[in-house]
Structure formats: structure tokens, C-alpha cells
């Protein structure tokens, strides 16, 4: 049984990882996977620098956790991510059997945890993931807005 987690504490850690992504010129998204109140995996967006379309923060965190735990099943874990996951990341979480997703802000164009799709709690899947949304939403949304504003400004 997973201990009661401090969602705000872990989301702050994910936001620090999002800052690392931003420093690399990536969309600022960070993810932390927690089990038994300890980090078992973490990641931040790196598809551009790694030339890898699957190098999203969530996938990197899941891969790191699988290596650390020694299993592709990541049961009784909570994933903290600064932006609602896309379909690829959502399905990776379902296949890994993540217990809970905590995300900061919605992604209306590609979000797969309720904004555009609902893949994490789809009745057709043999595993559903609990969802907590809005933890530190303003901090994450503001970071993303600043990032895209600077990017648009540079492209002019």
C-alpha cells in the first residue's frame, strides 16, 4: 500500500525538471515517478536534443523506473507530471500499471487524461489509472506560456 503523498512537494520536483527541459530548448515538461514515497524514476522532455519522438518526460521517467525496479510493471506508483500526458504517454502508463497520475495543467490539443481523450480510465482497458489534476496548475501553465511566448518572439 502506497503511503499518503504530498502532491505539492512532488510536483515542485517535477517543475524543477521542467526547467531543465526549458534550458535545453525543449517544451518545459517534467515528470517524477514515486513509489513508497521515494523517487524511482524521473525525466524531462528531450525529443529535440535526443532526436527521439518518444523522449517525453513521462516515458523517460517510466524507463528509468523500470530499470531501477527491475520490472516493466510499475504497480503502486504515482506519476507526477507538469502537463497532461499525450496518448503515447498515457498508454505507456496503462501498460506499466501506474496507479495514479497527478498532473498540473491540461493540454487541450493532445491531452489524453480527459482534455481531448480519456485513455487512462477507458472501460475497455484492463487497467485504469486514478487521476488528480490541477496541482500547481498556475505555476506550470505560466512556465509554458512564457516558453511559447519567447519561442514565438524568436521566430519573428
C-alpha positions in Angstrom: 0.0 0.0 0.0 1.4 3.4 -1.0 1.9 6.0 1.7 0.0 9.3 1.6 1.9 11.5 -0.7 2.5 15.2 -0.6 1.3 16.1 -4.1 2.6 19.7 -4.0 6.1 18.6 -2.8 6.5 16.1 -5.7 5.0 18.5 -8.3 7.6 21.1 -7.3 10.3 18.5 -8.1 8.7 17.8 -11.4 8.6 21.6 -12.1 12.4 21.7 -11.4 12.8 19.1 -14.1 10.6 21.1 -16.5 13.1 24.0 -16.0 15.9 21.6 -17.2 13.9 20.9 -20.3 13.4 24.5 -21.0 17.1 25.2 -20.5 17.8 22.7 -23.3 15.2 24.4 -25.6 12.6 21.7 -25.1 9.0 22.3 -24.1 9.2 22.6 -20.3 7.6 19.3 -19.1 9.0 17.3 -16.1 7.9 14.0 -14.6 8.7 12.2 -11.3 7.6 8.6 -10.6 7.2 7.9 -6.9 6.8 4.5 -5.1 6.8 4.2 -1.3 7.4 7.9 -1.0 10.7 7.7 -2.9 11.6 8.7 -6.5 12.1 5.6 -8.7 12.2 7.5 -12.0 12.4 11.0 -13.3 12.6 12.7 -16.7 12.1 15.8 -18.6 11.3 16.4 -22.3 14.2 15.6 -24.6 12.8 14.7 -28.0 14.7 17.5 -29.8 18.1 17.0 -28.2 17.9 13.2 -28.4 16.3 13.1 -31.9 13.7 10.8 -30.4 10.0 11.5 -30.8 9.3 9.2 -27.8 11.6 11.1 -25.4 8.8 12.7 -23.5 9.3 13.4 -19.7 6.8 10.6 -18.8 8.4 7.9 -21.0 11.9 8.8 -19.7 10.6 8.5 -16.1 8.9 5.2 -16.8 12.0 3.8 -18.4 14.2 4.9 -15.5 11.8 3.3 -13.0 11.7 0.1 -14.9 15.4 -0.2 -14.8 15.6 0.7 -11.1 12.8 -1.6 -10.0 13.8 -4.4 -12.4 10.3 -4.8 -13.8 8.2 -3.2 -16.6 5.2 -3.3 -14.3 5.3 -0.2 -12.1 2.5 -1.1 -9.7 1.6 1.1 -6.7 3.4 4.1 -8.2 2.3 7.7 -8.7 3.4 9.7 -11.7 3.7 13.5 -11.2 3.9 15.4 -14.5 3.6 19.2 -15.2 1.4 18.8 -18.3 -1.4 16.4 -19.0 0.1 13.4 -20.9 -0.4 12.7 -24.6 -1.9 9.5 -25.9 1.6 7.8 -26.2 2.5 8.6 -22.6 -1.0 7.7 -21.3 -0.9 4.3 -22.9 2.7 3.7 -21.6 1.4 4.4 -18.2 -1.5 2.0 -18.6 0.8 -0.8 -19.8 3.2 -0.1 -16.9 0.2 -0.3 -14.4 0.9 3.1 -12.8 -1.6 3.5 -10.0 -2.1 7.3 -10.0 -1.4 10.2 -12.3 -1.1 13.7 -10.8 -0.7 16.4 -13.3 -0.6 20.2 -13.1 -2.2 21.7 -16.2 -4.4 20.4 -19.0 -3.3 20.1 -22.6 -6.4 20.9 -24.7 -4.9 19.9 -28.1 -3.4 16.5 -27.2 -4.3 15.7 -23.6 -5.2 12.0 -23.1 -6.3 12.2 -19.4 -9.6 14.0 -20.1 -9.0 17.1 -22.2 -9.1 15.5 -25.7 -9.1 11.8 -24.9 -9.7 9.7 -21.8 -7.3 6.8 -22.2 -6.4 6.4 -18.5 -9.8 5.4 -17.4 -11.2 3.8 -20.5 -13.5 1.0 -19.7 -12.0 -1.2 -22.5 -8.6 -1.3 -20.8 -7.8 -4.0 -18.2 -6.2 -1.3 -16.0 -7.5 2.2 -15.1 -5.4 4.9 -13.5 -6.6 7.3 -10.8 -6.2 11.0 -11.8 -5.6 14.0 -9.7 -5.3 17.3 -11.7 -4.6 20.9 -11.0 -1.7 20.5 -8.5 0.3 23.7 -9.0 -1.6 24.4 -12.2 -0.8 28.1 -12.3 3.0 27.5 -11.9 3.1 25.0 -14.8 0.7 27.0 -17.1 2.8 30.2 -16.6 6.0 28.4 -17.4 4.5 27.0 -20.6 3.1 30.4 -21.6 6.4 32.1 -21.1 8.2 29.4 -23.0 5.9 29.6 -26.1 5.8 33.4 -25.9 9.7 33.5 -26.1 9.7 30.9 -28.9 7.2 32.9 -31.0 9.2 36.1 -30.4 12.4 34.4 -31.6 10.6 33.1 -34.8 9.6 36.6 -35.9 
